[in-house]
Amino acid sequence: MTAVAWTSGNSLELLENGEAFFPAVFDAIRAAQRSVVLETFIIFEDAVGRELQRAAIEAAQRGVRVDITVDGYGSADLTAEFIDAMTSAGVAFHVFDPRPKRLGMRTNLFRRLHRKIVVIDDALAFVGGINFSADHLADYGPTAKQDYAVSIRGPLVEHIARFEAQILQPVRPRFSWRGLRRKRAPAADEPGDSAAALVVRDNDRHKNDIETHYRIGLRAAQREIFIANAYFFPGYRFLRDLRNAAKRGVRVHLILQGEPDMPFARFVATMLYDYLLSGGVHIYEYCERPLHGKVATMDGVWSTVGSSNLDPLSLALNLEANVLINDREFSSILQQRLEALIENHCQLMRRQTAPRRKIQRVLVGVFVFHFLRRFPSWAGWLPARKPELRSVPAPMDEQAGEQP
C-alpha cells in the first residue's frame, strides 16, 4: 500500500442516484471554460448518454478541451455514429483495452477500467459509482439502481486532476495538468473544511490500497459502522475485521442486495451470512431495487464513496477509485441516508431467516467461496496482453490516414 495524500480545505456534497448526479455533472460540463476529463465504465446510448454527448459536443465546439475515456468491455456496444459525432466536434474519445467480440461475445472481461471520475477545469471533481446510463434514474422502473457519488471542490481536485493527466499521458503526450502551473490559493480561500484523499486500486503499485484503508477504518471504529455495497464477497481478513468490530461492541450494519441485478451476486453473498451473523454483524437486504452503491461510514466521522465493490473483481483485478473523507458533517449526512434505507426499504437478516444450510447448499457454498477467493490469482496466470488505452480517431483523420 502507498500512503494516500490527505488534503484539507475541501467542500464535499453527497449525490444520491442519477437524479442528483447527472444534472450536477451536465451543468458543470456546460459551464466548463478550459477542460473536461471524464472517465467511466459505462456509457449507454440512451437518454442519459445522449445528453452527455450533447454537453460534450457543445463544450468542445466552444473551445473546451474534452477527454472522455470508457472501458472497452463496459461500453462495448457504443456505435461508431455515436462516437463519431463527438470526435468530429473535437472531443478526444479514448477506450481502455478495446477488443473485438469473438462469436458475438466480449472477451476482455478482466482488469476492467471501473472508475467513475469527472474533472472540470481542474476546479470541480466528481467521484462515485454511477455510470452514464438511464438505469440510474428512478423512472427507469423496478431495476433502477440505488447509488452514490460525491462532488468535490478544493485541494483534492488538484490531486485528482494530476492522476487523470497521468492516465491520459500515453494517448495525449502534450496533456498537462493545469494546476501544476498555477499557484495555490491561500488557505483562507479554500472552499470548505473537509479532509479528504483519493485512493485507487490498480494492478501495479496500488493493488490493495482500497481494501487496506477499509480495514484500517474497521479496526479503528469504536461505536458504529455502516457499509452499503452492491457486490460483497471480500477476503477472510476483511470478514474477520467485521466480526471483531462487532465482538468488541461496535454496531456493524451491512447493507447488501436483496433485489440484485445479477442473482448470483446475492447467492455468493449469502454464503457469508452465518459467519457474520454469528459474530454480531447486522445484515440488511435492500429490497426496493438493485443496490449499486459502494459507500461506508464509521463513527460518524470517516467515510468513503467510490467505484469499488467488496468482491474479487474490484479488490484484485479492476481499476477502481474511492474518495476517503474525514468530516463529521458529510459522514452524518451519509449515515442518515443509509439509516433511511434500512428503516424504509431493507429486511433484517436473522440466523433463523437466512438461507437454510442444506447439505447441497453447503457443498456449493464451499466450492464457490474457495473458487472466488482464488479466482484473481488464477486470472493473473492466464495469458494476457497488457491492457492499453487507445484513442478513437475523428472521421476526417481516419480518411486522411492521420493519427489524432
Secondary structure by P-SEA (a helix, b strand, c coil): ccbbbbbcbbbbbbbccccccaaaaaaaaaacccbbbbbbccccccaaaaaaaaaaaaaaaaccbbbbbbbccccccccaaaaaaaaaacccccccbbbbbcccccccccccccbbbbbccccbbbbccccccccccccccccccccbbbbbbcaaaaaaaaaaaaaaccccccccccccccccccccccccbbbbbbbbccccccccaaaaaaaaaaaacccbbbbbbcbbbbcaaaaaaaaaaaaaccbbbbbbbcccccaaaaaaaacaaaaaaaabbbbbbbcccccccccccccccccccccccccccccccccbbbbbbbcaaaaaaaaaaaaaaaacbbbbbcccccccccaaaaaaaaaaaaaaaaaaaaaaacccccbbbbbbbcaaaaaacccc
